[in-house]
Amino acid sequence: MIMRNDILLDIATFLARRWSGNSKIVIVLSEDKTPISKPDKNQIILPIINYYPGTDFQKYRQWRVALWYESMRMHYSTKVLSYDHAFGLLLNTIETKRVEFLGFREWEGMIKEIIFNESISWLSRPLLNSLYGRYKVVEAFSQYFLTGYLKGEVFGSEFDRLKKASDFANELIEEAIKNGYSTNWIEQHIPKLIKMLEIDPLMSIPIIAPRTRLGMSINQSDLLKQIEKVVIAKHKYDDIDKAAKNIIEGNDVLGEFETLVNESKKTENKGYESLENIGLSIPERMDLDETQIYDIDLIRKIKAAFRDWRTGWIERHDKTGEEFDPESYTESLPKPFLTDFKLSIKTKVTILLDHSSSIEDAELGYKQATIALCEALHYLAIKFAVYAFNTEARQVKCWIVKPPNVKWSLISARRLVQIKASGGTPLAEIYGLLIPVTKSFKPDIMVTLTDGEPSDFDAVREMVLTYRKMGIKMVALGVGRNLNDSVGITHNLKYLNYEKTVAVSRLQDMPKKVINLLRA
């Protein structure tokens, strides 16, 4: 792996929001998926870096260019259709060129990266001689329209159709840019383009990953020649050789790449890899979107509930009370101006989440409540760590959601959404795995959220005592489907040597219950 997915998500989110001007964009990384934007959802789906061929740096440059194109779509396109049928592919192809022209107005520095991307992509483009039928026509149009040349041969009549269709598509782009027309206007003219190409608009288009088209490493000499070809065909440089060498080296992006790789190693060493070495796990896949477990209304309510606690005082307007004269009050003070001071609670917390199969029915609400809790702890400036446990393939798994020395962020939330409810409740084993990191973090309180009975009562009882001897207040919060269920779970937990057990029958009450424990 070149760099961690969380590092990629961070840089992708930053760049996409900067490039597109949309601060709400969410990036989703997915294995072997073609880059695609969903403007209606403020979402960009990108493949992981290994989707692309070449060296690590070449892969990153292609991935970055794909992100730029999708960011331009988010900025300038009103819709993006599926690539798996001819109509959608043609519309998206024309939009690629339109948003590229528009994007260059503000991001002229991307020209070199676009040249590099076109050149390296060309090497993995299919040879037209190896294709047959209508798919060959679509691929030939895509090549000729986007680059101005073809890889392979087409018959004379086919080339005439391609040139006519390409000229028509370029005229559409020119008119759209000149008059400020959007994607919808382009879409209205796709049927005419399809008629020119003599294809079926619903024809299926196979999507092939670039690396599967290229069975070996990229030849640097061939890549350099292709870059020179693109530079000569499309761009004006005084010294072609110098320009091509400059583009293939990619010095404008190299520093960014090296920084991200170093940051990835730094993150691994400080926050994650050290924890992996003691048996804890990190979700490898990061393709599920964390927005589904963000209940904004619940988070807002939880923060509001503890705003008074954070400020340290409460003022209430009522029908009766002291009459307040601002002028007299101000004159009586030697220092009449007010200054806000941010209060922080000197408490460290470790949260352990039960993700056994018994929570599967309420998994979404359970995670939403957990996110609200973490957002509230972050809001109150409380230092905390979050772990979750389940079993996979009969192996006990303790997942790192948020290490103690890493700030709460969307990356932590995205890790949580990847963890699926499965298996039993091996609580004693999990406590055993967490002992080294707990001794290092030294939390004041450990809160275990569970909705079932542990696999081994005696072992859990012994482990709880071990933690209490370390000076950690051990609290268990029983989450039930209803009041009777939660009371029953909490009653059982009392016999496990916890200092305090709390019952919750409504998941929405979980954040308040946990934070209220910190007042004791």
VENTA-V756327 format. One record per backbone hydrogen bond with DSSP energy under -1.0 kcal/mol. CO is the residue of the C=O (numbers start at 1). NH is the residue of the N-H. If there is no record, write none. Layout:
# VENTA-V756327
co=CO nh=NH
co=CO nh=NH
This chain:
# VENTA-V756327
co=4 nh=8
co=5 nh=9
co=6 nh=10
co=7 nh=11
co=8 nh=12
co=9 nh=13
co=10 nh=14
co=11 nh=15
co=12 nh=16
co=13 nh=17
co=14 nh=18
co=15 nh=19
co=16 nh=20
co=17 nh=21
co=22 nh=25
co=26 nh=44
co=28 nh=46
co=36 nh=45
co=38 nh=41
co=38 nh=43
co=42 nh=26
co=43 nh=38
co=44 nh=28
co=45 nh=36
co=46 nh=30
co=48 nh=51
co=49 nh=52
co=51 nh=211
co=55 nh=59
co=56 nh=60
co=57 nh=61
co=58 nh=62
co=59 nh=63
co=60 nh=64
co=61 nh=65
co=62 nh=66
co=63 nh=67
co=64 nh=68
co=65 nh=69
co=66 nh=70
co=67 nh=71
co=68 nh=72
co=69 nh=73
co=70 nh=74
co=71 nh=75
co=72 nh=76
co=73 nh=77
co=84 nh=205
co=85 nh=89
co=86 nh=90
co=87 nh=91
co=88 nh=92
co=89 nh=93
co=90 nh=94
co=91 nh=95
co=92 nh=96
co=93 nh=97
co=94 nh=98
co=95 nh=99
co=96 nh=100
co=97 nh=101
co=98 nh=102
co=99 nh=103
co=100 nh=104
co=103 nh=107
co=107 nh=110
co=108 nh=111
co=110 nh=114
co=111 nh=115
co=112 nh=116
co=113 nh=117
co=114 nh=118
co=115 nh=119
co=116 nh=120
co=117 nh=121
co=118 nh=122
co=119 nh=123
co=122 nh=125
co=127 nh=130
co=128 nh=131
co=134 nh=138
co=135 nh=139
co=136 nh=140
co=137 nh=141
co=138 nh=142
co=139 nh=143
co=140 nh=144
co=141 nh=145
co=142 nh=146
co=143 nh=147
co=144 nh=148
co=151 nh=128
co=155 nh=159
co=156 nh=160
co=157 nh=161
co=158 nh=162
co=159 nh=163
co=160 nh=164
co=161 nh=165
co=162 nh=166
co=163 nh=167
co=164 nh=168
co=165 nh=169
co=166 nh=170
co=167 nh=171
co=168 nh=172
co=169 nh=173
co=170 nh=174
co=171 nh=175
co=172 nh=176
co=173 nh=177
co=174 nh=178
co=175 nh=179
co=176 nh=181
co=182 nh=186
co=183 nh=187
co=184 nh=188
co=186 nh=189
co=187 nh=190
co=189 nh=193
co=190 nh=194
co=191 nh=195
co=192 nh=196
co=193 nh=197
co=194 nh=198
co=194 nh=199
co=200 nh=203
co=201 nh=87
co=203 nh=86
co=209 nh=212
co=219 nh=223
co=220 nh=224
co=221 nh=225
co=222 nh=226
co=223 nh=227
co=224 nh=228
co=225 nh=229
co=226 nh=230
co=227 nh=231
co=228 nh=232
co=229 nh=233
co=230 nh=234
co=231 nh=235
co=239 nh=243
co=240 nh=244
co=241 nh=245
co=242 nh=246
co=243 nh=247
co=244 nh=248
co=245 nh=249
co=246 nh=250
co=250 nh=253
co=250 nh=254
co=253 nh=257
co=254 nh=258
co=255 nh=259
co=256 nh=260
co=257 nh=261
co=258 nh=262
co=259 nh=263
co=260 nh=264
co=261 nh=265
co=262 nh=266
co=263 nh=267
co=264 nh=268
co=265 nh=269
co=266 nh=270
co=267 nh=271
co=267 nh=272
co=268 nh=273
co=272 nh=276
co=273 nh=277
co=275 nh=280
co=276 nh=279
co=281 nh=400
co=290 nh=293
co=291 nh=294
co=294 nh=296
co=295 nh=299
co=296 nh=300
co=297 nh=301
co=298 nh=302
co=299 nh=303
co=300 nh=304
co=301 nh=305
co=302 nh=306
co=306 nh=310
co=307 nh=311
co=308 nh=312
co=325 nh=329
co=326 nh=330
co=327 nh=331
co=328 nh=332
co=330 nh=333
co=345 nh=347
co=348 nh=444
co=348 nh=445
co=349 nh=385
co=350 nh=447
co=351 nh=387
co=352 nh=449
co=353 nh=389
co=355 nh=422
co=356 nh=359
co=357 nh=360
co=360 nh=363
co=362 nh=366
co=363 nh=367
co=364 nh=368
co=365 nh=369
co=366 nh=370
co=367 nh=371
co=368 nh=372
co=369 nh=373
co=370 nh=374
co=371 nh=375
co=372 nh=376
co=373 nh=377
co=374 nh=378
co=375 nh=379
co=376 nh=380
co=377 nh=382
co=378 nh=381
co=380 nh=345
co=383 nh=349
co=385 nh=351
co=386 nh=401
co=386 nh=402
co=387 nh=353
co=388 nh=399
co=389 nh=355
co=390 nh=397
co=392 nh=395
co=395 nh=392
co=397 nh=390
co=398 nh=281
co=399 nh=388
co=402 nh=386
co=403 nh=406
co=409 nh=413
co=410 nh=414
co=411 nh=415
co=412 nh=416
co=413 nh=417
co=422 nh=391
co=423 nh=357
co=425 nh=427
co=425 nh=455
co=426 nh=430
co=427 nh=431
co=428 nh=432
co=429 nh=433
co=430 nh=434
co=434 nh=438
co=435 nh=439
co=436 nh=440
co=437 nh=441
co=438 nh=442
co=444 nh=473
co=445 nh=350
co=446 nh=475
co=447 nh=352
co=448 nh=477
co=449 nh=354
co=450 nh=479
co=456 nh=460
co=457 nh=461
co=458 nh=462
co=459 nh=463
co=460 nh=464
co=461 nh=465
co=462 nh=466
co=463 nh=467
co=464 nh=468
co=465 nh=469
co=467 nh=472
co=468 nh=471
co=473 nh=446
co=474 nh=499
co=474 nh=500
co=475 nh=448
co=476 nh=502
co=477 nh=450
co=478 nh=504
co=482 nh=486
co=483 nh=487
co=484 nh=488
co=485 nh=489
co=486 nh=490
co=487 nh=491
co=488 nh=492
co=489 nh=493
co=490 nh=494
co=492 nh=495
co=493 nh=496
co=500 nh=476
co=502 nh=478
co=504 nh=480
co=506 nh=509
co=507 nh=510
co=509 nh=513
co=510 nh=514
co=511 nh=515
co=512 nh=516
co=513 nh=517
co=515 nh=518
co=516 nh=519
